[in-house]
Amino acid sequence: MASPITSIPAAEQQHMLFLFLPLKSKASTEVAKSIASLNAEIKGNADLRAATGVHFFMIYHLEDGKKPQPGLPVTSFQTMPGKDLLVVQSIYDADFAPYIESFVTNPIIAIGLNGIVNAMDETGIMDPNDPTSAAFIKNNGGVAANPDGFNCLLMRYNFGDPTLPAMAKIPIPSKAKYVFSGTFPGLTVGKILQNYTDAETLWPATPVDIHFEPSTPPPAC
């Protein structure tokens, strides 16, 4: 008879990445190409799901001086003057460094990441000669050649706390800057693929086109 999970090793914990990256103004085309490159590799032949441990991700590009669409009655994401903003959110397994390493060590994914680094604008934020700056990484071999610097670059703009695991029992915030809850703590992407019946058939590594039935909109307000 199974007992409740009361201990989860670091390799099986779920964490949140929540990036706010400053970009060059009007960088939408450049960023779109980089995202398309990443998406193409994700849909390629190699099944990277267990290696990357990504459960969910969101990418949102906000142009300089514009408000998020659709609009909200309160202030939300904002751009810095003269810069675009790229918001990236992800729920991933294991520690931050191996999570990022699984991307930078893949040559094709690294090309897409280099494109995003190249589109960044850290003017007024970082010295371009700093080894963790986007300019330095761009001019010195890219993300694969500067994994530690790239980790630091991401952490500079990461609202997510890579030491805060998703918890089933919601804790009372103390030193944590947010509450992060998980329905199934410890259920990694690898475990889902290994143990869910017909996982590879239901969710193949190369995704098939899925028809999504239209959702019912909420009542008019």
Beta strands, then each sheet from edge to edge (+ up, - down):
strand 1: 14-24
strand 2: 54-62
strand 3: 83-93
sheet 1: 1+ 3- 2+
end
